Amino acid sequence: MTRITVFLVLCLSIFTQNALASVLAIDYGSDWIKASLMSPGVPFDVLLDRSSKRKIQSTVGWKREDRLFGSDAFNVAGRFPTDSFSSLKYLQAASYDSQSVSFYKSISQAELAETSRGTVALKRPDGTEWSVEELIAMQLAYIRDLAESAAQEKVVDVILTVPPYYTVQERDAVVDAIEIAGMKTLALIHDGTAVAVNYAMTRTFSEKPEYHVIYDAGASSIRATIVGFSSEGKKSSPTTLTVKGVGYDRSTGGTELDRRLREILVNDFVKKHKKDIRQDKRGMAKLWKEAGRVKAILSANAEAMSSVESVAFDIDYRSKVTRKEFENACKDLKIRFAKPIFDALSHAGLSLDNVTSVILAGGASRTPMIQAAVKAAVGESKIALNVNADEAAVLGAALHGASLSRQFKTKDIRVTDITPYDIQVSYNSETKSNAAQPRVINTVVFPSGSKHGNKKTLTFKRKDDFVLRLAYKSAPVPGYPTDILEVSISGIQDAYEQLIESGATDPVVKATVVLSESGFANFQDVVAFGEIKDDSLTGKLKSLLNNVGSTESESEKETEVRLSPSSTVASEGAGETSGDGKEKKEKEKEKPKDTIPLKIETKWSSIPPMTGAEKRTARDRLRTIDLAEAATRRKEEARNALEAYLYRVRDLLEEEGDTPFRKCSTEEERKALGKKLEDTFDWLHEDGDHASTADYVKHRTDLEKFERPVVYRYNEIKEFPHALNNSQMWNWQTRMFITEAKMNLSVEAQGGEVARYTQEEVDSLEKTLKEHETWLNEVVEKQKGVMYYEDPAVEAGELRERAKVLESALQRMVRKKVTRRKTTSSSSSSREGTKTGTKVESEPTNTKHDEL
């Protein structure tokens, strides 16, 4: 899809001038970040960084005290390997002893530490530790700053892509990073779904679903998403985009290929030079960068030369790597490249015959061995290269984000996504005696393939307080925890008593579990519910219908666990959100309540999200470093400005001949300025490195005092002719006006039409004109005797102010409104003369302005 096409289909029409809002879309990858800004008045496209690049490396680092982002941060790893942090996506919500951390240690030279939450922090050589969320927040804040520069307004709302296999803990880590960066999460969208939105934006579909596979081969993993596209066929009907199945491999991707290619280079170096480069962090960081470069070359060539100067031990490394050698090192991965496609088909209950095409996306999809494996698995005829592999996800995310905002109107695409995991609720059964051992009851509330935006209500016949646990049925990743959270429910007996007093029978506990549109699972409402009988005719009919439609069944004798007949129904007893005004609210107050909220206490069972206090502390840390960097930038700008000013003044003093600066200055002034210039240069060389911003500003200001009189004279010499011409122009305009006004008075005196202006008004204007002419002649004569290096006799500003007085007096006369009356002796010729005179009043003024 071309950028021009997207711009045409996107209509930024629904927004107000007083409340503009921008949506920032970010495709955060392990290697690269792509961003797109949806903002009124800003062309829809990929956001460029400060180097005008369309994608930014997912790296943050330091060069001593200077914080760097993107390629600058990545390139500094060769000199400061423990100060450059890349591929942080692997560490999101990863426990310190997980396999993800072990893999990260094999590709990065960064020093890791464990946080109080059991997650990972990265340690700089100076001992400073930054959590993964903080480092990713720094990158997101950098993207936000780019967006705000483009939009010229504050950007708050962000939609970010995540892999479909992300757990609740990983999604929490993403949201925490967004909040630390000072933004608000509009939504999380699966990257494959975002590509599908981009694909659907310029295409039409029929009522019969059309299935495509979005094959997304990225740096950290390979994902396959089965998407069904359909529409009612009408021009204005919405496009329905339904995810039917997902498959993935979390350990196969571009980064694993880089790791294996680096191993080829490492083994070759050890073989040639008999030194273990693995013990040299700088050398390993240099070879990691070289592996990425060589891999890109091998994607288009059969062989590539590797060359790294002073890679380690003062050795310049050179070697040739062939594509065959590289593919042999990865041959065990070939069967895994296409497996996510078949896993997704199995998850969707479809076969390849049902699929129209396999759409390739992601940077690693360009790797020949990956393309060959996919073509061999699905057939070359099904391969589609009709989306931008790098940018389709971020553009699709931006379009979806715009559809969620009220500020924009886009093509109506209805998106339905799914979860790849079984999510269950667990609790202990009630025991009849203290000696009995309670049984753990597990109920799958959201089977794999459940739609996002879904919710289910569980009903419990419990009299005592109890605990509900939300968890994955099996480990999403080997070594990752299955538990999500647990909720302790209390106050049940008191709530039951209140319900019984209100006339309720057989009260129960109802808990609503929600799977949000962004893939979060949580408890929404936990209430005590009791049905209160309504003896009215309407109440009896309602009760009869409810009994007929009920299909709930008890799961055990001690505790009933009933799922609502519809998986999308809300908690029973939840109050209506719409009302008909005060009368309805008052009637609801009078009615006995059939639900009472229960007290709940949430506890995170495994890796908890960051608390509000932790996020505030993280934001303060980032704000501190931002302020320090801003102060450093201001200091550098002040020093650069001072140095530039010093060299400019030196050039003025060294110029020979009859230059404007020499004309407008005396010998004494030039000597004084030269002395001050020399003193400032000496100070800058001796103390400039340790000076403050205020010191730089003060020295420049002090030097400007010596130059300012010369600049003042030069500017006055330039401005005087224009100001004088302006004054003379208004003299001429006024004189012409007075002449015409006197002619009109003469016509009136001869019995003609009444003049527009009185004799007193004309005399007053003429007096003002003469005063101005007299003053102007005097100052012009004085100015003639002033030398270039002397201050002017009159300033150009004063000339303009004096002329403004005359102009105002003239304009008051011109704009005067007078009711005309005709005399009995007037003739057509005199009237014609009067009209001519009136016309002359304004025309000379406009004509003279045009001439000047």
ZIHU-V763751 format. One record per backbone hydrogen bond with DSSP energy under -1.0 kcal/mol. CO is the residue of the C=O (numbers start at 1). NH is the residue of the N-H. Records with the same first field share a line. If there is no record, write none. Layout:
BEGIN
CO = NH, NH
END
This chain:
BEGIN
2 = 6
3 = 7
4 = 8
5 = 9
6 = 10
11 = 13, 409
13 = 15
23 = 38
24 = 159
25 = 36
26 = 161
27 = 34
31 = 58
32 = 29
33 = 56
34 = 27
35 = 47
36 = 25
38 = 23
39 = 42
49 = 52
53 = 49
56 = 33
57 = 59
59 = 70
60 = 85
61 = 68
63 = 66
66 = 63
68 = 61
70 = 74
71 = 75
72 = 76
74 = 77
76 = 79, 80
80 = 83
83 = 62
85 = 60
87 = 90
88 = 91
89 = 92
91 = 94
95 = 98
98 = 102
99 = 103
100 = 104
101 = 105
104 = 107, 108
111 = 123
113 = 121
115 = 118
118 = 96
119 = 115
120 = 132
121 = 113
122 = 130
124 = 127
128 = 124
130 = 122
131 = 135
132 = 136
133 = 137
134 = 138
135 = 139
136 = 140
137 = 141
138 = 142
139 = 143
140 = 144
141 = 145
142 = 146
143 = 147
144 = 148
145 = 149
146 = 150
147 = 151
148 = 152
156 = 184
157 = 24
158 = 186, 187
159 = 26
160 = 189
162 = 191
163 = 166
167 = 171
168 = 172
169 = 173
170 = 174
171 = 175
172 = 176
173 = 177
174 = 178
175 = 179
176 = 180
177 = 181
178 = 183
179 = 182
184 = 158
187 = 160
189 = 162
190 = 194
191 = 195
192 = 196
193 = 197
194 = 198
195 = 199
196 = 200
197 = 201
200 = 203
206 = 231
210 = 229
211 = 356
212 = 227
213 = 359
214 = 225
215 = 361
216 = 223
217 = 364
218 = 254
219 = 255
221 = 218
222 = 249
223 = 216
224 = 247
225 = 214
226 = 244, 245
227 = 212
228 = 242
229 = 210
230 = 240
239 = 414
240 = 230
241 = 416
242 = 228
245 = 226
247 = 224
249 = 222
253 = 257
254 = 258
255 = 259
256 = 260
257 = 261
258 = 262
259 = 263
260 = 264
261 = 265
262 = 266
263 = 267
264 = 268
265 = 269
266 = 270
267 = 271
268 = 272
269 = 273
270 = 274
275 = 277
276 = 279
277 = 280
280 = 284
281 = 285
282 = 286
283 = 287
284 = 288
285 = 289
286 = 290
287 = 291
288 = 292
289 = 293
290 = 294
291 = 295
292 = 296
293 = 297
294 = 298
297 = 300, 301
302 = 323
304 = 321
306 = 319
308 = 317
312 = 315
315 = 311
317 = 308
319 = 306
321 = 304
322 = 326
323 = 327
324 = 328
325 = 329
328 = 331
330 = 333
333 = 336, 337
338 = 341, 342
339 = 343
340 = 344
341 = 345
342 = 346
343 = 347
344 = 348
345 = 349, 350
351 = 354
352 = 355
357 = 213
358 = 384
359 = 215
361 = 217
362 = 365
363 = 366
364 = 367
367 = 371
368 = 372
369 = 373
370 = 374
371 = 375
372 = 376
373 = 377
374 = 378
375 = 379
379 = 382
380 = 383
382 = 358
384 = 360
388 = 392
389 = 362
391 = 395
392 = 396
393 = 397
394 = 398
395 = 399
396 = 400
397 = 401
398 = 402
399 = 403
400 = 404
409 = 11
412 = 239
414 = 241
416 = 243
417 = 452
419 = 449
422 = 473
423 = 445, 446
424 = 471
425 = 443
426 = 469
427 = 441
439 = 429
441 = 427
443 = 425
446 = 423
447 = 450
450 = 419
454 = 515
456 = 513
458 = 511
460 = 462, 509
466 = 489
468 = 487
469 = 426
470 = 484, 485
471 = 424
477 = 480
482 = 472
485 = 470
486 = 603
487 = 468
488 = 601
490 = 599
491 = 495
492 = 496
493 = 497
494 = 498
495 = 499
496 = 500
497 = 501
498 = 502
499 = 504
500 = 503
508 = 529
509 = 460
510 = 527
511 = 458
512 = 524
513 = 456
514 = 522
515 = 453, 454
516 = 519
520 = 516
522 = 514
525 = 512
526 = 598
527 = 510
528 = 596
529 = 508
531 = 505
536 = 540
537 = 541
538 = 542
539 = 543
540 = 544
541 = 545
542 = 546
543 = 547
544 = 548
545 = 549
566 = 569
567 = 455
571 = 574
581 = 585
582 = 586
583 = 587
584 = 588
585 = 589
586 = 590
587 = 591
594 = 530
596 = 528
599 = 490
601 = 488
603 = 486
611 = 615
612 = 616
613 = 617
614 = 618
615 = 619
616 = 620
617 = 621
618 = 622
619 = 623
620 = 624
621 = 625
622 = 626
623 = 627
624 = 628
625 = 629
626 = 630
627 = 631
628 = 632
629 = 633
630 = 634
631 = 635
632 = 636
633 = 637
634 = 638
635 = 639
636 = 640
637 = 641
638 = 642
639 = 643
640 = 644
641 = 645
642 = 646
643 = 647
644 = 648
645 = 649
646 = 650
647 = 651
648 = 652
649 = 653
650 = 654
657 = 659
659 = 663
660 = 664
666 = 670
667 = 671
668 = 672
669 = 673
670 = 674
671 = 675
672 = 676
673 = 677
674 = 678
675 = 679
676 = 680
677 = 681
678 = 682
679 = 683
680 = 684
681 = 685
682 = 686
683 = 687
687 = 690
692 = 696
693 = 697
694 = 698
695 = 699
696 = 700
697 = 701
698 = 702
699 = 703
700 = 704
701 = 705
703 = 706, 707
704 = 708
707 = 711
708 = 712
709 = 713
710 = 714
711 = 715
712 = 716
713 = 717
714 = 718
715 = 719
716 = 720
719 = 723
720 = 724
721 = 725
722 = 726
723 = 727
724 = 728
725 = 729
726 = 730
727 = 731
728 = 732
729 = 733
730 = 734
731 = 735
732 = 736
733 = 737
734 = 738
735 = 739
736 = 740
737 = 741
738 = 742
739 = 743
740 = 744
741 = 745
742 = 746
743 = 747
744 = 748
745 = 749
746 = 750
747 = 752
748 = 751
758 = 762
759 = 763
760 = 764
761 = 765
762 = 766
763 = 767
764 = 768
765 = 769
766 = 770
767 = 771
768 = 772
769 = 773
770 = 774
771 = 775
772 = 776
773 = 777
774 = 778
775 = 779
776 = 780
777 = 781
778 = 782
779 = 783
780 = 784
782 = 785
783 = 786
787 = 790
795 = 799
796 = 800
797 = 801
798 = 802
799 = 803
800 = 804
801 = 805
802 = 806
803 = 807
804 = 808
805 = 809
806 = 810
807 = 811
808 = 812
809 = 813
810 = 814
811 = 815
821 = 754
823 = 826
827 = 831
828 = 832
829 = 833
830 = 834
831 = 835
832 = 836
833 = 837
834 = 838
835 = 839
836 = 840
839 = 843
840 = 844
842 = 846
843 = 847
844 = 848
845 = 849
846 = 850
847 = 851
848 = 852
END
